[in-house]
Amino acid sequence: MNREILFFSAPWCGPCSQIKMTLSESIREEINLKIIDISEDIELATKHQIMNVPTFVVLENGTEVSRKIGATTIDYLRKM
């Protein structure tokens, strides 16, 4: 199974900045997390109907299986 988490964020978003500071490269690799700046990838944000940031979208084999809107912890992301 191919699983990844898309983290939609924006440079002006305070909670997004705080979350990014806690996400080391090793944690991002461990949970297969990709950070997407909605101002740079509007097409992907639109495709996933992102209305708020931060938003975390869990994909399995390219299909959304879960979503979390708002700030969260690394432990929560590991369990998603």
N, C-alpha and C positions, 0 to 999 in steps of 0.2 A: 504494500500500500504506500502510495506517495502522499505524504502529509506535510503541509506547510501552514504557517500562520502569517497573514499579511497584516502589518501594523500601519494603518493609515494615520498620518500625522500632518502637522503644519508648523512652520517655523514660529508663528505667532501664538501657538498653543502652549500655555504654561505646563499643564499636566503632561503633554507630549514630551516636552524638554526634560522634565523630571524623570519620566520613564526611560528615555533614551540614555540618560546618565547612568542608569542602573544596568543597562543591557550591554554587557561586555561581548566581545566577538565570540568567546567560547559559549556563552549562554545563547546567543543568536544561532550558532551552529547546532547546539544541543537540541533546541526546540524547532529548528528550521524556520526561523523568523526572518521575514524580509520587511524592511522599513520603506514605506512609500510616502513621499511628500505629495500631498494632494495638489499643491500648486504646480508641481512639475509633471505629474502624471494624471491629468484630469480625466483622460479616457478610461484608465483603470478604475479611478474613483467612481466615475459615472457607471461603469459596468457593474460595480458591486454596490451601487446605490448608497454611497457614503454620504450621510447627511450631517454627521457630527464627528469630531475628533476629540480624543483618540478613539479609534474603532479597530478592533481585532477581528479578523475573519479567518476561520479555520477551514482549510480546503483539504479534502481527501480525494485524490485522483482528479483534481480540478473542479470538484463540486463542493459548494459550501455546505458544511455540516454543523457549524456553530458560529456564533457572533457574540462579541462583548463590546458594549459601548461604554466609554468612560475609563478612568484610570483603574489600574489593577496592579497586582503584585506578580513577581516572577513565579512564585509558587502556583498562583492561579493559572498563569500561562502554561506552566508545565502540565497541569491537569486538564487543560482544555482538550 
